[in-house]
Amino acid sequence: MKPADLALTLFVCLIWASNYYVIKAVLPFVDPITFAAMRALLGGAFVFAVGGHAVRGLRRSDASWLVALGLFNVALFLVLLNLSLVTANAGVDSTLIYTQPVMVAALAPLVGEGLTRARSLGIGAAFAGIVVIFLPSILSSTLVVGDVYALGAALSWAVAIVLFKRHTTAMRASAVTAIQSVVGGAFILPALALGHPFVDPAPLFWALLGYNVVLASGLAYVIFWRVLSRTSAPQFTSYFFLVPVLTVIIGAALQGSFPPPNEVAGTALVALGIVAVNR
């Protein structure tokens, strides 16, 4: 991976690690499905306004592909992610969501990207590091429905990555991000009738929503698709094991505490795994 792409990838990891706390903070103000719909639709509108309106190279074959991305990468992923955060233990939830790189590695042969022994061992080591980091949470928790939602979100995200790599398009990453976000938001809207939508329009709600719209859904996904388009899927997604690691580091910094030994050891395993995958 080129240094510029590596820097962009780490920037996305930092945005999504911070967003874990943002989502937890915003859910008292809005139900999970309404928040997913607002994040998708407003995020798509934001990218359209900034640069997604310049849709060039759109072909008929791109239409079904964009619908599939909207379904798996936006609608299913965001709804399942938000629902999981309502009931699941925070540490267990983060661990299950970031089984995504493992799933991508398992699906990599579908896009002609075989796994070497070093990459397989690296992915295993990185995931083991995540388990070690959240081991106290895992051992102290009981199985809840949120855990199932988290695994579903991870699988949906992995499927979206494979779909992206299997298709060749001349469209810009900003246009892909904008269209799939709006399509995904449209998929979510009918689900509002199944729940109990509510929004508390407090100033803090709008600030947290703005973070999701501009950074977590807008800028981060434009970078995500752009770098993924020119990088091996297992190699690229291995870096996202860093998201739960950064989440823990941010939490420790906010509390002014030093990470315990299991978190230090787990972080070292994640770093070792990523190095092995990217040799």
Summary of the structure (lengths in Angstrom):
residues: 279
radius of gyration: 18.0
end to end distance: 10.0
largest distance: 54.1
contacts: 1002
relative contact order: 0.22
helix: 82%
strand: 1%
